[in-house]
Every structure is written in structure tokens, then in C-alpha cells.
Amino acid sequence: MNLGRRSYEIYLTHMFVVFAMFHLFVWAGKPLGGVAALFLSVIVISALCGELIARFISEPMNQWIRVRWKASRGESTP
């Protein structure tokens, strides 16, 4: 998993993860010992969400757009 290649998807989805994990953190009584685990889990889960969004939404959409663009310009696809 390459965080740099998925940075846009991570950027788009990370706040959902932050809010959900923070809600769990508050529900657990705001344990100060859990702050590091909170940050680490937010990073890991955000990275996984970004990877899933990229793999199953962004990349297929990009391919579809490129094929349509080439077809509209009369170019052949390899």
C-alpha cells in the first residue's frame, strides 16, 4: 500500500474515520493511554479506506473516462 499514491482518496475519506474513532474514544471514557492507539488506528484505517476507494471506485472510473475520451477522439485503444 502506497500512501502517496492514495493520498487524494485518503484525504477525501479520513474525516469519516477520525469522527468514528473519536466517538469510540469518547465512549471509552477518553483514556489518555489510548491516544497513541487512536492516532495509529486512524492512520491505518484511513489508509485502508483510501486503498479501497482507489481500487474499486477511482481507478475503474479513471479507466472508463479514458476509454470514453479516446473513443470520442477516434483513437484506438490498445
TIMIBA-913732 format. One line per 8 residues: their letters; for each residue z, x, y of C-alpha. Coordinates in nm, 3 decimals, m for minus. Layout:
N
a = Z,X,Y; ...
//
This chain:
78
mnlgrrsy = 0.000,0.000,0.000; m0.107,0.148,0.332; 0.095,0.008,0.623; m0.150,0.145,0.879; m0.446,m0.036,0.728; m0.248,m0.361,0.710; m0.077,m0.329,1.050; m0.255,m0.629,1.203
eiylthmf = m0.160,m0.860,0.918; 0.196,m0.725,0.922; 0.210,m0.781,1.297; 0.094,m1.142,1.255; 0.347,m1.230,0.986; 0.654,m1.013,1.038; 0.845,m1.252,1.262; 0.848,m1.517,0.990
vvfamfhl = 1.018,m1.261,0.767; 1.256,m1.149,1.044; 1.370,m1.504,1.116; 1.413,m1.591,0.747; 1.606,m1.275,0.667; 1.820,m1.305,0.981; 1.905,m1.662,0.882; 2.022,m1.532,0.543
fvwagkpl = 2.217,m1.255,0.715; 2.399,m1.505,0.939; 2.455,m1.739,0.643; 2.618,m1.448,0.456; 2.867,m1.404,0.741; 2.693,m1.122,0.932; 2.825,m0.837,0.719; 2.788,m0.513,0.917
ggvaalfl = 2.745,m0.321,0.595; 2.433,m0.526,0.527; 2.244,m0.431,0.845; 2.062,m0.138,0.682; 1.967,m0.356,0.387; 1.848,m0.625,0.630; 1.618,m0.380,0.813; 1.487,m0.226,0.493
svivisal = 1.422,m0.561,0.328; 1.243,m0.693,0.639; 1.013,m0.389,0.636; 0.936,m0.415,0.265; 0.884,m0.792,0.262; 0.672,m0.778,0.579; 0.457,m0.508,0.421; 0.411,m0.718,0.108
cgeliarf = 0.323,m1.028,0.311; 0.076,m0.825,0.515; m0.085,m0.691,0.198; m0.118,m1.041,0.052; m0.264,m1.184,0.374; m0.511,m0.896,0.399; m0.615,m0.910,0.035; m0.652,m1.284,m0.003
isepmnqw = m0.742,m1.404,0.348; m0.856,m1.129,0.588; m1.080,m0.928,0.357; m1.256,m1.229,0.197; m1.311,m1.376,0.544; m1.450,m1.045,0.672; m1.692,m1.026,0.380; m1.803,m1.385,0.434
irvrwkas = m1.863,m1.321,0.805; m2.059,m1.001,0.736; m2.282,m1.175,0.482; m2.349,m1.463,0.721; m2.413,m1.221,1.008; m2.665,m1.022,0.806; m2.834,m1.341,0.683; m2.866,m1.474,1.037
rgestp = m3.028,m1.148,1.145; m3.265,m1.145,0.847; m3.115,m0.833,0.694; m3.092,m0.795,0.318; m2.757,m0.744,0.153; m2.719,m0.452,m0.089
//
